[in-house]
Amino acid sequence: MVKAHANVPVKNANRNGAIEEQVADGMMAEERRSQILQIVRSEGRVRVNDLVNKFNTSAVTIRNDLNELHQRGVVLRSHGGAVLPDRILRESPVTERLKAHAEEKRRIGAMAATLINDGETIILDSGTTTLEIARQLKNKQALQVITNGVNIAAELLDARGVTTFIVGGTVRGESASIIGRSTEDMLEQFSADKLFLSGAGCDPDFGVSGANLEETTVNRAMLRIAREIILVADASKFTMRSMSRIAAFSEIDTVVSDTGLRDEIQAKVRSLGCTLILA
């Protein structure tokens, strides 16, 4: 009887201790999540491995933290970590994109044009940076340009040494581009020396991405028919990603960007096997 009575308070103590431990763990987890959120807001993104080292905890715990923050809508889970919700780009009208980073795009376009030789067949996608390339092609000879960009085709109307092929399909006013199954079918009839690709987002971990699924499908059709892939993108795009992936950086041969590209991103791009040219 005495032994049985002696066990009663011990059980209560164990139960109370477990409850206190759970509360403490919860408070620690919440504090950790708060710190993780501060890091994301400061740096724009976090990686699971970095957080494991910082907080000296397991990858499972960090993933649970990130999943919880994702459920609250304060971060977006990404492969290997998380990013701020507003880092996932939505599409801006082409008139706005023409004004953004205009000087950097002009330099990139001029530099990219030096990679084009007379007599080649090239593809220019419908981006605003590729439009700057088109503006540099007026003196080329026997050049053939394939494009789904209405604005690019219009830019090349007076380029006497350039033959322009504009693929057919549905015109998207938001991007001055042509999209659709007929566009993809027509592209499959061509072969090109080089594709000049511009993405809305160029996160080295995620790849080159676009905001419109139909447009990115056309971009992927371009990838399949080109011997060499050249990405043209200003530095601001390399911390961004958009909804639909066009290509991994392992598929890109050359990247042309501007001198504002951060050193760590330059190193990452080169480590993925890309030749990097800064304008």
Order of alpha helices (4+ residues) and beta strands (2+ residues): alpha-beta-alpha-alpha-beta-beta-beta-alpha-alpha-beta-alpha-beta-alpha-beta-beta-beta-alpha-beta-beta-beta-alpha-beta-beta-beta-beta-alpha-beta
